Amino acid sequence: MRDLVVRLNELCAREPFQTSWYVKDLVTGQRADRFGGVPVPSASTRKISIMMAALAAVHAGKLALDQPVTIDKKYQDNDSGTFQHLTPGFSITFRDALVMMIIVSDNTCTGTVVDMVGLGEIQRWCEAVGMKSTTHRFGLPPRLGRDHTLEQVTTTTPNDQGMLLELILQGTTNAAVATRLGGSPELCRLGLDILSWQKLKARLPSQLPLGTKVAHKTGTGARGFMDAGIIYKGDRPLCILTAYTEHVPETLPDGRAGFYAANTLIGSLARACYDALGR
């Protein structure tokens, strides 16, 4: 782990923007982080906790996976996902709204799900499971420029997201952990499956061998790019890696696009973890 930390920090130090991360070796239990406790914009990585709070509401009988959800036009004023472009008024199941919220980061579904579960209930759920540095501030994200403050967006930390991913993984086989999340092993398995169906693969999976399983959620903010997930080696969970870039320029001094540099860095961090921990 010591050598891996040096390598990860070397990769981060090459770029002229802030990068924070959390990593846990799921074989040895060793963990490390770089600014892992410092709050940063969550962007769409917030949707992992939204999904799990929604599944807790299902377990409590407040919502049902098969209940119909009508897509309302008021939620389509956003720029993420696919449902923003469709004719409003159609219906899908609540389960499918959760799937679309995660796998293509659909904000029409996100706004709908947040209102169904309740923003306050999602925040209460995060605090109850131990995500003390995560603050949810909206369902549909406001359109903000690069000069926004942390108080205007949903914030989290690499450590919080790493802990949540580990709890979800543990909850798939440990009923006590699933109960801590307000759910059941079956619902934790559904949550993990949905994360593994992710279609946006330009970050954590981008430099891994083709077909590598990664259960993750990406995020794109006004000034940063992020990804949080569980990386597998074959069928075995290898490690948890959460990576957040912040204050990424639109164009770097060397001419590279900022989003390209951030995506490449996150992919490189994942590859370094895969190589070091997967031997």
Beta strands, then each sheet from edge to edge (+ up, - down):
strand 1: 18-25
strand 2: 31-34
strand 3: 40-41
strand 4: 68-70
strand 5: 91-93
strand 6: 155-156
strand 7: 214-220
strand 8: 225-233
strand 9: 236-246
sheet 1: 2+ 1- 9+ 8- 7+
sheet 2: 3+ 6-
sheet 3: 4+ 5-
end
